[in-house]
Amino acid sequence: MNLRQLKKLKRKEAKLQKQLLSIEKKEIKEFSILKKDLTQLNKELKETQEKIKILEQILKERKEKNPLLKFWKFLNQDTWQSWLVSLVLIVLIIKFIFFPTLSFITQTPLPLVVVESCSMYHESNFDNWWDKNQEWYKSKDITKEQFKEFSFKSGLNKGDIIFVWGRGSYNLGNIIIFNTAEHNRPIIHRIISLPPIQTKGDHNPTQASFETNIQQENIIGKSVFKIPLVGWVKLIFFEPFQPENNRGFCN
């Protein structure tokens, strides 16, 4: 290696040292900026966390003061007071919201009715029941094949809940709910002739006098489907006040 090469290497060394120094200065400057940014971010994060705590506390206080939320919490408590209030609330909702809405839809003041007697009860299967009662229906020109097409051809049992529909017309075989001057409760019997509208209970041996001419304005509606025996939840409380021959299950 000669002197000329040595000088060239020294110049390159000086140049590299200068570049390295420049990079170090740049790194120090950028690190300072990053450190400053990091400090600012930490500050903003703490301020945001403090604001969140304050807002959460305000919302919590508002919830505690909200009467509806307080009432909801009370209903969720497992106490006899909350149970009692819940039952009263359910009764009020059914009476003043559910039933009025259902009455409006069905166009009848009694959209749900509990069968309280055995007048529509069939004590056996349809064929056996028809064999026992066919003479009376044949006298009204109702055949077995016709009766098979009637709604609820197997009758209704005491304790059934029936859904009542007050819209549309009434046809032969429909089970209708109607008021009479002779009874303080609606009657649930089947149309066996029209016009005029005449009815009879499937379980009754004969037709009552008040059933020979049912006026349209006395009809509450017709039965469209039933929920079997669920009505006993209500009937069980009134059975002790019924006449002795009307108490208990149908047989």
C-alpha positions in Angstrom: 0.0 0.0 0.0 1.4 3.4 -1.0 0.9 6.9 0.5 -1.7 7.8 -2.1 -4.0 4.8 -1.2 -3.6 5.6 2.5 -4.8 9.2 1.9 -7.7 8.0 -0.1 -8.8 5.6 2.7 -8.4 8.4 5.3 -10.7 10.7 3.2 -13.2 7.8 3.0 -13.0 7.3 6.7 -13.6 11.0 7.4 -16.6 10.9 5.1 -18.1 7.9 6.7 -17.6 9.3 10.2 -19.4 12.5 9.0 -22.3 10.5 7.7 -22.4 8.4 10.8 -22.5 11.6 13.0 -25.2 13.0 10.8 -27.3 9.8 11.2 -26.8 9.8 15.0 -27.9 13.5 15.2 -30.9 12.6 13.1 -31.7 9.6 15.3 -31.4 11.7 18.5 -33.7 14.4 17.0 -36.3 11.8 15.8 -36.2 10.0 19.2 -36.7 13.3 20.9 -39.8 14.0 18.7 -41.1 10.4 19.3 -40.6 10.8 23.0 -42.4 14.0 23.0 -45.3 12.5 21.0 -45.4 9.5 23.3 -45.6 11.9 26.3 -48.5 13.8 24.6 -50.3 10.6 23.8 -50.0 9.4 27.4 -51.4 12.7 28.6 -54.4 12.5 26.2 -55.0 8.9 27.2 -55.2 9.8 30.9 -57.5 12.8 30.1 -59.8 10.5 28.0 -59.9 7.9 30.8 -60.8 10.5 33.3 -63.6 11.8 31.1 -64.9 8.2 30.6 -64.9 7.7 34.4 -66.9 10.9 34.9 -69.4 10.1 32.2 -69.9 6.5 33.5 -70.5 8.0 37.0 -73.1 10.4 35.6 -74.8 7.6 33.7 -74.8 5.4 36.8 -76.4 8.2 38.8 -79.0 8.8 36.1 -79.9 5.1 36.0 -80.2 5.0 39.8 -82.6 8.0 39.6 -84.6 6.7 36.6 -88.0 5.5 38.1 -88.6 3.0 35.3 -85.2 1.3 35.8 -85.7 1.3 39.6 -89.1 -0.3 39.1 -87.6 -2.9 36.7 -84.9 -3.8 39.3 -87.6 -4.1 41.9 -89.6 -6.5 39.8 -86.5 -8.7 39.3 -86.0 -9.0 43.0 -86.9 -12.4 44.5 -89.3 -11.1 47.2 -93.0 -11.6 47.9 -93.6 -7.8 47.3 -92.1 -8.0 43.8 -94.1 -11.1 43.0 -97.3 -9.5 44.2 -96.7 -6.4 42.1 -95.8 -8.5 39.1 -99.1 -10.4 39.3 -101.1 -7.2 39.6 -99.2 -5.8 36.6 -99.9 -8.9 34.6 -103.6 -8.7 35.4 -103.7 -5.0 34.4 -101.9 -5.6 31.1 -104.3 -8.5 30.2 -107.4 -6.5 31.2 -106.5 -3.1 29.7 -104.2 -3.9 26.8 -104.4 -7.6 25.7 -108.1 -8.1 25.8 -109.1 -4.7 24.3 -106.6 -5.3 21.4 -107.9 -8.9 20.9 -111.5 -7.6 21.0 -110.7 -5.1 18.3 -109.2 -7.7 16.1 -111.9 -10.3 16.5 -114.8 -7.8 16.7 -116.3 -9.4 19.8 -116.5 -8.3 23.4 -115.5 -11.9 24.5 -112.6 -13.0 22.4 -111.7 -15.8 24.8 -114.4 -17.9 26.7 -114.1 -20.8 29.1 -116.6 -23.6 28.6 -118.3 -23.8 32.0 -120.8 -26.6 31.5 -121.1 -30.1 29.9 -123.8 -29.1 27.4 -121.3 -29.6 24.5 -119.6 -32.7 25.8 -119.3 -35.9 23.9 -119.1 -38.8 26.3 -117.7 -41.2 23.7 -116.1 -41.2 20.2 -118.0 -39.6 17.4 -119.5 -42.8 15.9 -120.8 -44.0 19.3 -122.1 -40.5 20.1 -123.9 -40.3 16.7 -125.5 -43.7 17.2 -126.9 -42.5 20.5 -128.2 -39.1 19.2 -128.8 -39.6 15.5 -132.6 -39.7 15.7 -132.9 -36.2 17.0 -130.6 -34.8 14.3 -132.2 -36.7 11.5 -135.5 -35.1 12.5 -133.8 -31.8 11.7 -132.5 -33.2 8.4 -128.9 -33.3 9.6 -127.1 -36.4 8.4 -124.0 -38.1 9.9 -121.9 -37.0 6.9 -123.1 -33.4 7.3 -122.2 -33.5 11.0 -118.8 -34.8 10.3 -118.1 -31.6 8.4 -119.2 -29.4 11.3 -116.6 -27.5 13.3 -115.7 -29.3 16.5 -117.6 -32.4 15.5 -116.5 -34.1 18.7 -117.9 -31.3 20.9 -116.3 -29.3 23.6 -115.3 -30.3 27.1 -115.9 -28.4 30.3 -112.7 -26.3 31.0 -111.8 -25.8 27.3 -110.9 -22.3 26.4 -112.3 -21.3 23.0 -111.2 -18.5 20.7 -114.2 -16.4 19.6 -114.5 -14.7 16.2 -117.1 -12.0 15.7 -116.6 -11.3 12.0 -118.4 -12.8 9.1 -121.6 -14.9 8.9 -122.8 -17.9 10.8 -123.4 -21.2 9.1 -125.1 -24.5 10.0 -122.8 -26.5 12.4 -121.0 -23.5 13.8 -120.7 -23.3 17.6 -121.8 -19.9 18.6 -121.7 -17.9 21.8 -124.8 -15.9 22.5 -126.7 -14.1 25.3 -130.2 -15.0 26.5 -132.7 -13.3 28.9 -132.9 -16.6 30.8 -129.2 -16.9 31.7 -126.7 -14.5 33.3 -123.8 -16.1 31.4 -123.3 -16.6 27.6 -124.5 -19.9 26.1 -122.1 -22.0 23.9 -124.2 -24.2 21.6 -124.2 -25.4 18.0 -126.4 -24.0 15.2 -128.7 -26.8 14.0 -131.0 -24.8 11.8 -131.3 -21.4 10.0 -133.0 -19.1 9.3 -134.0 -18.3 12.0 -130.9 -19.3 13.9 -131.6 -22.3 16.2 -129.1 -24.0 18.4 -128.7 -27.1 20.7 -126.0 -28.4 23.0 -124.5 -31.6 21.7 -124.8 -33.3 25.1 -128.3 -32.1 25.7 -131.1 -34.6 24.9 -133.5 -31.8 23.6 -133.5 -28.2 22.4 -134.4 -25.5 25.0 -137.2 -23.1 24.2 -134.8 -20.1 24.2 -132.8 -21.7 21.4 -135.5 -21.7 18.7 -134.9 -18.2 17.5 -131.6 -16.6 18.3 -131.4 -12.9 17.4 -128.3 -11.7 15.5 -127.8 -8.9 18.1 -127.5 -11.5 20.9 -124.7 -13.4 19.2 -121.2 -12.7 20.6 -119.3 -14.7 18.0 -118.4 -18.2 16.9 -115.8 -20.7 18.1 -112.8 -21.0 15.8 -110.4 -23.1 17.8 -109.9 -24.4 21.4 -107.3 -24.9 24.0 -108.3 -28.1 25.9 -109.0 -28.0 29.6 -106.7 -25.0 30.4 -109.8 -23.1 31.6 -109.9 -25.2 34.8 -107.3 -22.8 36.1 -110.2 -20.4 36.4 -113.1 -22.8 37.0 -111.6 -24.4 40.0 -112.2 -21.2 42.0 -115.9 -21.1 41.1 -116.8 -24.8 41.3 -117.9 -24.7 45.0 -120.5 -22.0 44.1 -122.0 -24.1 41.2 -125.1 -26.2 41.7 -124.1 -29.6 42.8 -125.2 -31.3 39.6 -122.9 -28.9 37.6 -119.7 -29.5 39.6 -116.7 -31.5 38.5 -115.7 -33.1 35.2 -118.1 -34.2 32.5 -119.0 -37.9 32.4 
